[in-house]
Amino acid sequence: MRQAHALFPGRAGAPAGLLPIGWTVVDNQGQTTQVQLTGVKFNPAVSDGAFRYRDPRGAGVGPRGR
């Protein structure tokens, strides 16, 4: 039995008027995982450095051996 339920109560100022606060998932083994969000912020300032990628192989971009 797989199930997923998301909680998005209405909130003025939130995107599409909905505030994501959490979700619950039940997997194939019947295990339940719950996620709750707190301190949700919309459009916060994020530095460009937060998106730097360093190739763990140290070879750069492209197929190996090039």
PDB file of N, CA, C and O in Angstrom:
ATOM      1  N   MET A   1       0.852  -1.177   0.000  1.00  0.00           N
ATOM      2  CA  MET A   1       0.000   0.000   0.000  1.00  0.00           C
ATOM      3  C   MET A   1       0.893   1.234   0.000  1.00  0.00           C
ATOM      4  O   MET A   1       1.607   1.477   0.973  1.00  0.00           O
ATOM      5  N   ARG A   2       0.864   1.996  -1.050  1.00  0.00           N
ATOM      6  CA  ARG A   2       1.609   3.248  -1.118  1.00  0.00           C
ATOM      7  C   ARG A   2       0.620   4.398  -1.040  1.00  0.00           C
ATOM      8  O   ARG A   2      -0.387   4.421  -1.747  1.00  0.00           O
ATOM      9  N   GLN A   3       0.923   5.341  -0.176  1.00  0.00           N
ATOM     10  CA  GLN A   3       0.064   6.513  -0.025  1.00  0.00           C
ATOM     11  C   GLN A   3       0.937   7.733   0.229  1.00  0.00           C
ATOM     12  O   GLN A   3       2.027   7.623   0.790  1.00  0.00           O
ATOM     13  N   ALA A   4       0.460   8.870  -0.179  1.00  0.00           N
ATOM     14  CA  ALA A   4       1.127  10.130   0.131  1.00  0.00           C
ATOM     15  C   ALA A   4       0.059  11.185   0.373  1.00  0.00           C
ATOM     16  O   ALA A   4      -0.927  11.275  -0.359  1.00  0.00           O
ATOM     17  N   HIS A   5       0.273  11.978   1.410  1.00  0.00           N
ATOM     18  CA  HIS A   5      -0.652  13.058   1.742  1.00  0.00           C
ATOM     19  C   HIS A   5       0.173  14.308   2.022  1.00  0.00           C
ATOM     20  O   HIS A   5       1.116  14.258   2.812  1.00  0.00           O
ATOM     21  N   ALA A   6      -0.164  15.417   1.395  1.00  0.00           N
ATOM     22  CA  ALA A   6       0.529  16.679   1.617  1.00  0.00           C
ATOM     23  C   ALA A   6      -0.399  17.641   2.348  1.00  0.00           C
ATOM     24  O   ALA A   6      -1.615  17.626   2.153  1.00  0.00           O
ATOM     25  N   LEU A   7       0.200  18.478   3.195  1.00  0.00           N
ATOM     26  CA  LEU A   7      -0.566  19.461   3.958  1.00  0.00           C
ATOM     27  C   LEU A   7      -0.204  20.858   3.473  1.00  0.00           C
ATOM     28  O   LEU A   7       0.924  21.316   3.658  1.00  0.00           O
ATOM     29  N   PHE A   8      -1.168  21.533   2.850  1.00  0.00           N
ATOM     30  CA  PHE A   8      -0.980  22.873   2.318  1.00  0.00           C
ATOM     31  C   PHE A   8      -2.158  23.749   2.722  1.00  0.00           C
ATOM     32  O   PHE A   8      -3.039  23.994   1.898  1.00  0.00           O
ATOM     33  N   PRO A   9      -2.206  24.229   3.964  1.00  0.00           N
ATOM     34  CA  PRO A   9      -3.316  25.100   4.350  1.00  0.00           C
ATOM     35  C   PRO A   9      -3.221  26.452   3.640  1.00  0.00           C
ATOM     36  O   PRO A   9      -2.135  26.889   3.260  1.00  0.00           O
ATOM     37  N   GLY A  10      -4.356  27.097   3.469  1.00  0.00           N
ATOM     38  CA  GLY A  10      -4.396  28.406   2.829  1.00  0.00           C
ATOM     39  C   GLY A  10      -3.688  29.455   3.665  1.00  0.00           C
ATOM     40  O   GLY A  10      -3.839  29.496   4.886  1.00  0.00           O
ATOM     41  N   ARG A  11      -2.905  30.312   2.993  1.00  0.00           N
ATOM     42  CA  ARG A  11      -2.193  31.381   3.695  1.00  0.00           C
ATOM     43  C   ARG A  11      -1.990  32.535   2.732  1.00  0.00           C
ATOM     44  O   ARG A  11      -1.354  32.370   1.691  1.00  0.00           O
ATOM     45  N   ALA A  12      -2.517  33.690   3.064  1.00  0.00           N
ATOM     46  CA  ALA A  12      -2.326  34.876   2.228  1.00  0.00           C
ATOM     47  C   ALA A  12      -0.840  35.183   2.127  1.00  0.00           C
ATOM     48  O   ALA A  12      -0.120  35.098   3.121  1.00  0.00           O
ATOM     49  N   GLY A  13      -0.380  35.535   0.945  1.00  0.00           N
ATOM     50  CA  GLY A  13       1.025  35.875   0.743  1.00  0.00           C
ATOM     51  C   GLY A  13       1.888  34.701   0.336  1.00  0.00           C
ATOM     52  O   GLY A  13       3.012  34.895  -0.125  1.00  0.00           O
ATOM     53  N   ALA A  14       1.390  33.489   0.496  1.00  0.00           N
ATOM     54  CA  ALA A  14       2.138  32.303   0.075  1.00  0.00           C
ATOM     55  C   ALA A  14       1.899  32.073  -1.416  1.00  0.00           C
ATOM     56  O   ALA A  14       0.864  32.485  -1.940  1.00  0.00           O
ATOM     57  N   PRO A  15       2.842  31.420  -2.113  1.00  0.00           N
ATOM     58  CA  PRO A  15       2.621  31.136  -3.532  1.00  0.00           C
ATOM     59  C   PRO A  15       1.310  30.386  -3.738  1.00  0.00           C
ATOM     60  O   PRO A  15       1.046  29.388  -3.068  1.00  0.00           O
ATOM     61  N   ALA A  16       0.506  30.865  -4.652  1.00  0.00           N
ATOM     62  CA  ALA A  16      -0.815  30.285  -4.943  1.00  0.00           C
ATOM     63  C   ALA A  16      -1.716  30.266  -3.712  1.00  0.00           C
ATOM     64  O   ALA A  16      -2.730  29.569  -3.696  1.00  0.00           O
ATOM     65  N   GLY A  17      -1.352  31.030  -2.677  1.00  0.00           N
ATOM     66  CA  GLY A  17      -2.164  31.097  -1.472  1.00  0.00           C
ATOM     67  C   GLY A  17      -2.092  29.862  -0.600  1.00  0.00           C
ATOM     68  O   GLY A  17      -2.932  29.676   0.281  1.00  0.00           O
ATOM     69  N   LEU A  18      -1.085  29.001  -0.833  1.00  0.00           N
ATOM     70  CA  LEU A  18      -0.945  27.760  -0.066  1.00  0.00           C
ATOM     71  C   LEU A  18       0.409  27.717   0.626  1.00  0.00           C
ATOM     72  O   LEU A  18       1.424  28.081   0.032  1.00  0.00           O
ATOM     73  N   LEU A  19       0.429  27.273   1.879  1.00  0.00           N
ATOM     74  CA  LEU A  19       1.653  27.193   2.665  1.00  0.00           C
ATOM     75  C   LEU A  19       2.011  25.729   2.891  1.00  0.00           C
ATOM     76  O   LEU A  19       1.264  25.017   3.563  1.00  0.00           O
ATOM     77  N   PRO A  20       3.149  25.255   2.341  1.00  0.00           N
ATOM     78  CA  PRO A  20       3.524  23.859   2.576  1.00  0.00           C
ATOM     79  C   PRO A  20       3.985  23.677   4.023  1.00  0.00           C
ATOM     80  O   PRO A  20       4.904  24.363   4.471  1.00  0.00           O
ATOM     81  N   ILE A  21       3.351  22.757   4.753  1.00  0.00           N
ATOM     82  CA  ILE A  21       3.770  22.525   6.136  1.00  0.00           C
ATOM     83  C   ILE A  21       4.203  21.088   6.393  1.00  0.00           C
ATOM     84  O   ILE A  21       4.737  20.794   7.463  1.00  0.00           O
ATOM     85  N   GLY A  22       3.986  20.185   5.436  1.00  0.00           N
ATOM     86  CA  GLY A  22       4.464  18.829   5.649  1.00  0.00           C
ATOM     87  C   GLY A  22       3.784  17.815   4.771  1.00  0.00           C
ATOM     88  O   GLY A  22       2.884  18.134   3.994  1.00  0.00           O
ATOM     89  N   TRP A  23       4.239  16.563   4.912  1.00  0.00           N
ATOM     90  CA  TRP A  23       3.635  15.468   4.173  1.00  0.00           C
ATOM     91  C   TRP A  23       3.874  14.161   4.901  1.00  0.00           C
ATOM     92  O   TRP A  23       4.768  14.049   5.740  1.00  0.00           O
ATOM     93  N   THR A  24       3.060  13.176   4.563  1.00  0.00           N
ATOM     94  CA  THR A  24       3.150  11.830   5.122  1.00  0.00           C
ATOM     95  C   THR A  24       3.167  10.848   3.964  1.00  0.00           C
ATOM     96  O   THR A  24       2.381  10.968   3.025  1.00  0.00           O
ATOM     97  N   VAL A  25       4.069   9.873   4.036  1.00  0.00           N
ATOM     98  CA  VAL A  25       4.176   8.847   3.002  1.00  0.00           C
ATOM     99  C   VAL A  25       4.147   7.482   3.666  1.00  0.00           C
ATOM    100  O   VAL A  25       4.814   7.268   4.678  1.00  0.00           O
ATOM    101  N   VAL A  26       3.370   6.545   3.097  1.00  0.00           N
ATOM    102  CA  VAL A  26       3.359   5.152   3.537  1.00  0.00           C
ATOM    103  C   VAL A  26       3.962   4.335   2.401  1.00  0.00           C
ATOM    104  O   VAL A  26       3.456   4.368   1.279  1.00  0.00           O
ATOM    105  N   ASP A  27       5.058   3.590   2.685  1.00  0.00           N
ATOM    106  CA  ASP A  27       5.734   2.838   1.629  1.00  0.00           C
ATOM    107  C   ASP A  27       5.141   1.443   1.451  1.00  0.00           C
ATOM    108  O   ASP A  27       4.166   1.089   2.113  1.00  0.00           O
ATOM    109  N   ASN A  28       5.736   0.652   0.553  1.00  0.00           N
ATOM    110  CA  ASN A  28       5.223  -0.688   0.238  1.00  0.00           C
ATOM    111  C   ASN A  28       5.234  -1.639   1.428  1.00  0.00           C
ATOM    112  O   ASN A  28       4.443  -2.581   1.469  1.00  0.00           O
ATOM    113  N   GLN A  29       6.115  -1.408   2.396  1.00  0.00           N
ATOM    114  CA  GLN A  29       6.179  -2.253   3.587  1.00  0.00           C
ATOM    115  C   GLN A  29       5.266  -1.761   4.702  1.00  0.00           C
ATOM    116  O   GLN A  29       5.251  -2.333   5.792  1.00  0.00           O
ATOM    117  N   GLY A  30       4.511  -0.712   4.437  1.00  0.00           N
ATOM    118  CA  GLY A  30       3.600  -0.183   5.444  1.00  0.00           C
ATOM    119  C   GLY A  30       4.258   0.780   6.423  1.00  0.00           C
ATOM    120  O   GLY A  30       3.625   1.205   7.390  1.00  0.00           O
ATOM    121  N   GLN A  31       5.526   1.130   6.184  1.00  0.00           N
ATOM    122  CA  GLN A  31       6.226   2.071   7.052  1.00  0.00           C
ATOM    123  C   GLN A  31       5.769   3.491   6.725  1.00  0.00           C
ATOM    124  O   GLN A  31       5.635   3.857   5.558  1.00  0.00           O
ATOM    125  N   THR A  32       5.534   4.277   7.761  1.00  0.00           N
ATOM    126  CA  THR A  32       5.072   5.651   7.590  1.00  0.00           C
ATOM    127  C   THR A  32       6.204   6.619   7.872  1.00  0.00           C
ATOM    128  O   THR A  32       6.892   6.501   8.886  1.00  0.00           O
ATOM    129  N   THR A  33       6.399   7.573   6.981  1.00  0.00           N
ATOM    130  CA  THR A  33       7.374   8.640   7.165  1.00  0.00           C
ATOM    131  C   THR A  33       6.614   9.958   7.148  1.00  0.00           C
ATOM    132  O   THR A  33       5.845  10.233   6.227  1.00  0.00           O
ATOM    133  N   GLN A  34       6.839  10.774   8.180  1.00  0.00           N
ATOM    134  CA  GLN A  34       6.196  12.084   8.262  1.00  0.00           C
ATOM    135  C   GLN A  34       7.267  13.164   8.231  1.00  0.00           C
ATOM    136  O   GLN A  34       8.292  13.048   8.904  1.00  0.00           O
ATOM    137  N   VAL A  35       7.033  14.203   7.457  1.00  0.00           N
ATOM    138  CA  VAL A  35       7.931  15.347   7.375  1.00  0.00           C
ATOM    139  C   VAL A  35       7.123  16.586   7.732  1.00  0.00           C
ATOM    140  O   VAL A  35       6.049  16.816   7.176  1.00  0.00           O
ATOM    141  N   GLN A  36       7.645  17.389   8.670  1.00  0.00           N
ATOM    142  CA  GLN A  36       6.992  18.639   9.047  1.00  0.00           C
ATOM    143  C   GLN A  36       7.955  19.780   8.774  1.00  0.00           C
ATOM    144  O   GLN A  36       9.129  19.709   9.138  1.00  0.00           O
ATOM    145  N   LEU A  37       7.465  20.825   8.137  1.00  0.00           N
ATOM    146  CA  LEU A  37       8.273  21.991   7.816  1.00  0.00           C
ATOM    147  C   LEU A  37       7.953  23.113   8.786  1.00  0.00           C
ATOM    148  O   LEU A  37       6.788  23.354   9.104  1.00  0.00           O
ATOM    149  N   THR A  38       8.988  23.801   9.254  1.00  0.00           N
ATOM    150  CA  THR A  38       8.804  24.968  10.120  1.00  0.00           C
ATOM    151  C   THR A  38       9.669  26.104   9.582  1.00  0.00           C
ATOM    152  O   THR A  38      10.671  25.861   8.910  1.00  0.00           O
ATOM    153  N   GLY A  39       9.293  27.305   9.867  1.00  0.00           N
ATOM    154  CA  GLY A  39      10.080  28.462   9.440  1.00  0.00           C
ATOM    155  C   GLY A  39      10.168  28.606   7.931  1.00  0.00           C
ATOM    156  O   GLY A  39      11.187  29.059   7.409  1.00  0.00           O
ATOM    157  N   VAL A  40       9.111  28.226   7.224  1.00  0.00           N
ATOM    158  CA  VAL A  40       9.104  28.308   5.762  1.00  0.00           C
ATOM    159  C   VAL A  40       9.210  29.774   5.339  1.00  0.00           C
ATOM    160  O   VAL A  40       8.448  30.620   5.808  1.00  0.00           O
ATOM    161  N   LYS A  41      10.171  30.066   4.440  1.00  0.00           N
ATOM    162  CA  LYS A  41      10.350  31.424   3.911  1.00  0.00           C
ATOM    163  C   LYS A  41      10.212  31.366   2.398  1.00  0.00           C
ATOM    164  O   LYS A  41      10.659  30.412   1.762  1.00  0.00           O
ATOM    165  N   PHE A  42       9.598  32.382   1.833  1.00  0.00           N
ATOM    166  CA  PHE A  42       9.421  32.463   0.392  1.00  0.00           C
ATOM    167  C   PHE A  42      10.365  33.501  -0.190  1.00  0.00           C
ATOM    168  O   PHE A  42      10.457  34.621   0.311  1.00  0.00           O
ATOM    169  N   ASN A  43      11.059  33.122  -1.243  1.00  0.00           N
ATOM    170  CA  ASN A  43      11.982  34.003  -1.969  1.00  0.00           C
ATOM    171  C   ASN A  43      13.051  34.633  -1.083  1.00  0.00           C
ATOM    172  O   ASN A  43      13.278  35.839  -1.176  1.00  0.00           O
ATOM    173  N   PRO A  44      13.725  33.848  -0.216  1.00  0.00           N
ATOM    174  CA  PRO A  44      14.798  34.428   0.586  1.00  0.00           C
ATOM    175  C   PRO A  44      16.025  34.683  -0.298  1.00  0.00           C
ATOM    176  O   PRO A  44      16.172  34.079  -1.360  1.00  0.00           O
ATOM    177  N   ALA A  45      16.889  35.573   0.149  1.00  0.00           N
ATOM    178  CA  ALA A  45      18.137  35.821  -0.573  1.00  0.00           C
ATOM    179  C   ALA A  45      19.038  34.591  -0.417  1.00  0.00           C
ATOM    180  O   ALA A  45      19.227  34.088   0.690  1.00  0.00           O
ATOM    181  N   VAL A  46      19.585  34.117  -1.528  1.00  0.00           N
ATOM    182  CA  VAL A  46      20.486  32.964  -1.523  1.00  0.00           C
ATOM    183  C   VAL A  46      21.726  33.362  -2.305  1.00  0.00           C
ATOM    184  O   VAL A  46      21.623  33.816  -3.444  1.00  0.00           O
ATOM    185  N   SER A  47      22.906  33.193  -1.699  1.00  0.00           N
ATOM    186  CA  SER A  47      24.138  33.590  -2.382  1.00  0.00           C
ATOM    187  C   SER A  47      24.430  32.661  -3.554  1.00  0.00           C
ATOM    188  O   SER A  47      24.041  31.493  -3.547  1.00  0.00           O
ATOM    189  N   ASP A  48      25.121  33.195  -4.564  1.00  0.00           N
ATOM    190  CA  ASP A  48      25.506  32.385  -5.717  1.00  0.00           C
ATOM    191  C   ASP A  48      26.387  31.212  -5.294  1.00  0.00           C
ATOM    192  O   ASP A  48      26.369  30.163  -5.938  1.00  0.00           O
ATOM    193  N   GLY A  49      27.153  31.378  -4.225  1.00  0.00           N
ATOM    194  CA  GLY A  49      28.036  30.319  -3.745  1.00  0.00           C
ATOM    195  C   GLY A  49      27.297  29.079  -3.270  1.00  0.00           C
ATOM    196  O   GLY A  49      27.895  28.009  -3.160  1.00  0.00           O
ATOM    197  N   ALA A  50      26.018  29.206  -2.991  1.00  0.00           N
ATOM    198  CA  ALA A  50      25.235  28.046  -2.554  1.00  0.00           C
ATOM    199  C   ALA A  50      25.027  27.059  -3.689  1.00  0.00           C
ATOM    200  O   ALA A  50      24.609  25.925  -3.455  1.00  0.00           O
ATOM    201  N   PHE A  51      25.316  27.479  -4.927  1.00  0.00           N
ATOM    202  CA  PHE A  51      25.065  26.629  -6.080  1.00  0.00           C
ATOM    203  C   PHE A  51      26.335  26.236  -6.821  1.00  0.00           C
ATOM    204  O   PHE A  51      26.270  25.890  -8.001  1.00  0.00           O
ATOM    205  N   ARG A  52      27.471  26.281  -6.169  1.00  0.00           N
ATOM    206  CA  ARG A  52      28.722  25.866  -6.810  1.00  0.00           C
ATOM    207  C   ARG A  52      28.830  24.346  -6.751  1.00  0.00           C
ATOM    208  O   ARG A  52      28.579  23.727  -5.717  1.00  0.00           O
ATOM    209  N   TYR A  53      29.206  23.766  -7.873  1.00  0.00           N
ATOM    210  CA  TYR A  53      29.363  22.311  -7.948  1.00  0.00           C
ATOM    211  C   TYR A  53      30.827  21.991  -8.180  1.00  0.00           C
ATOM    212  O   TYR A  53      31.470  22.568  -9.057  1.00  0.00           O
ATOM    213  N   ARG A  54      31.344  21.073  -7.394  1.00  0.00           N
ATOM    214  CA  ARG A  54      32.710  20.596  -7.574  1.00  0.00           C
ATOM    215  C   ARG A  54      32.635  19.126  -7.944  1.00  0.00           C
ATOM    216  O   ARG A  54      32.120  18.307  -7.182  1.00  0.00           O
ATOM    217  N   ASP A  55      33.151  18.798  -9.114  1.00  0.00           N
ATOM    218  CA  ASP A  55      33.130  17.420  -9.601  1.00  0.00           C
ATOM    219  C   ASP A  55      33.953  16.552  -8.652  1.00  0.00           C
ATOM    220  O   ASP A  55      35.152  16.785  -8.506  1.00  0.00           O
ATOM    221  N   PRO A  56      33.345  15.558  -8.003  1.00  0.00           N
ATOM    222  CA  PRO A  56      34.083  14.732  -7.045  1.00  0.00           C
ATOM    223  C   PRO A  56      35.169  13.890  -7.703  1.00  0.00           C
ATOM    224  O   PRO A  56      36.090  13.436  -7.024  1.00  0.00           O
ATOM    225  N   ARG A  57      35.078  13.676  -9.010  1.00  0.00           N
ATOM    226  CA  ARG A  57      36.104  12.902  -9.715  1.00  0.00           C
ATOM    227  C   ARG A  57      37.339  13.737  -9.984  1.00  0.00           C
ATOM    228  O   ARG A  57      38.411  13.195 -10.253  1.00  0.00           O
ATOM    229  N   GLY A  58      37.201  15.046  -9.914  1.00  0.00           N
ATOM    230  CA  GLY A  58      38.327  15.923 -10.181  1.00  0.00           C
ATOM    231  C   GLY A  58      38.688  16.005 -11.656  1.00  0.00           C
ATOM    232  O   GLY A  58      39.725  16.572 -12.001  1.00  0.00           O
ATOM    233  N   ALA A  59      37.864  15.456 -12.528  1.00  0.00           N
ATOM    234  CA  ALA A  59      38.176  15.397 -13.955  1.00  0.00           C
ATOM    235  C   ALA A  59      37.484  16.491 -14.747  1.00  0.00           C
ATOM    236  O   ALA A  59      37.745  16.631 -15.942  1.00  0.00           O
ATOM    237  N   GLY A  60      36.634  17.250 -14.139  1.00  0.00           N
ATOM    238  CA  GLY A  60      35.897  18.261 -14.871  1.00  0.00           C
ATOM    239  C   GLY A  60      34.659  17.680 -15.527  1.00  0.00           C
ATOM    240  O   GLY A  60      34.223  16.579 -15.194  1.00  0.00           O
ATOM    241  N   VAL A  61      34.108  18.423 -16.449  1.00  0.00           N
ATOM    242  CA  VAL A  61      32.871  18.014 -17.110  1.00  0.00           C
ATOM    243  C   VAL A  61      33.204  17.212 -18.357  1.00  0.00           C
ATOM    244  O   VAL A  61      34.167  17.520 -19.059  1.00  0.00           O
ATOM    245  N   GLY A  62      32.421  16.200 -18.629  1.00  0.00           N
ATOM    246  CA  GLY A  62      32.600  15.408 -19.841  1.00  0.00           C
ATOM    247  C   GLY A  62      32.933  13.965 -19.532  1.00  0.00           C
ATOM    248  O   GLY A  62      33.140  13.600 -18.374  1.00  0.00           O
ATOM    249  N   PRO A  63      32.985  13.135 -20.582  1.00  0.00           N
ATOM    250  CA  PRO A  63      33.281  11.711 -20.383  1.00  0.00           C
ATOM    251  C   PRO A  63      34.673  11.516 -19.792  1.00  0.00           C
ATOM    252  O   PRO A  63      35.564  12.343 -19.986  1.00  0.00           O
ATOM    253  N   ARG A  64      34.845  10.435 -19.083  1.00  0.00           N
ATOM    254  CA  ARG A  64      36.159  10.129 -18.512  1.00  0.00           C
ATOM    255  C   ARG A  64      37.172   9.912 -19.627  1.00  0.00           C
ATOM    256  O   ARG A  64      36.843   9.375 -20.685  1.00  0.00           O
ATOM    257  N   GLY A  65      38.384  10.329 -19.383  1.00  0.00           N
ATOM    258  CA  GLY A  65      39.442  10.143 -20.356  1.00  0.00           C
ATOM    259  C   GLY A  65      39.593  11.294 -21.331  1.00  0.00           C
ATOM    260  O   GLY A  65      40.501  11.273 -22.161  1.00  0.00           O
ATOM    261  N   ARG A  66      38.749  12.277 -21.258  1.00  0.00           N
ATOM    262  CA  ARG A  66      38.865  13.427 -22.165  1.00  0.00           C
ATOM    263  C   ARG A  66      39.480  14.585 -21.453  1.00  0.00           C
ATOM    264  O   ARG A  66      39.663  15.648 -22.046  1.00  0.00           O
TER     265      ARG A  66
END
